[in-house]
Amino acid sequence: MFKFFQPNKIFQITSKAPKYILFLFIVVLSIGLTEALILSPEDYKQSDAVRIMYVHVPSAWISLGVFSAITFLSISGFIFKNKIFFLISKSLAPSGFVFNIIALVTGSIWGRPTWGTWWAWDARITSMLILALFYAMYLISWRIYENEEKVFKISTIVTIFGIINVPIIKYSVDWWNTLHQPASINILSKSSIHSSMLFPLLIMTAAFTLFSLLIFLMKYNTEMIKIKNKGLDRL
Amino acid sequence: MINELLFMNGYEIYVLSAFSFTLLSFTVLYLVTKIQFVKEKNKFVAKFGSLNTEKANSAKSQRINKEILANTTSN
């Protein structure tokens, strides 16, 4: 089952993929920016300020998705004693963290014209800030611990505590009275967003996902070369 | 038309700063990751170059090492 997760096989793909992903990302991002800034309509209430949604929402989605993936991979790595899972989660973290920061900053910029404030200690915003702290703790744990076993254990514990926050972020707008609006897009029920706004949002989400994949691949390749460098030292 | 696009009903500062921040973050993250990657690869090539023939042949027999060396010129 884990034959696919052999470093040799993965590296064969990851070493060649970044240049193609970068090209695809530039193409999709160009289409997305044209749609988001020029072709999509303004909102009847928020006017053109609604365009911030096209960078804010995909960033928030990806940061949540990446953290969930990191948790799943870390726990799997622990259960199946497979180092490659830890290496993949370590390589995913930087892009997830940056998307989390983008979601917080663009949300703050969006809050000023719509709510009249840059920041509010509301459940959704605060829980997103807590997620950023968990990302920071995860990344710091890889920096401060030299011992492999210890870093695997500590980083997994951080993700297990952090994942508790993910459903809180998702349902915070339903559970509490928040300044943040409830979800406009629902997979299980009808979405309240119009297709003319949904289309650019999906294109931007695709572009951001490609960027996340690009950074992951570059980071993964760097980590693999680091391991190989240590191997050459031992020769 | 161009005025409408540029001024965005008075929200241009907010919209453009949000997009600029996003694109700037992308650029910084990409460059930092790329620099780290190139640094590690150069280190690998330098270490590989300093190996004697026997050790170099043994290292070259590993598929990943071969891939790294093969991609040195293309990345």
Interface residues (C-beta under 8 A of the other chain):
Chain A: P7 N8 F11 Q12 S15 K16 P18 K19 L33 A36 L37 I38 E42 S47 D48 A49 R51 I52 V55 H56 S59 P94 S95 V98 I101 I102 V105 T106 I109 W110 R112 P113 F211 L214 I215 M218 K219 N221 T222 M224 I225 K226 K228 N229 G231 L232 D233 L235
Chain B: L5 M8 N9 G10 Y11 E12 Y14 V15 S17 A18 F19 F21 T22 S25 F26 L29 Y30 T33 K34 Q36 F37 E40 K41 K43 F44 K47 F48 L51 K55 S58 A59 Q62 R63 I64 N65 E67 I68 N71 S74 N75
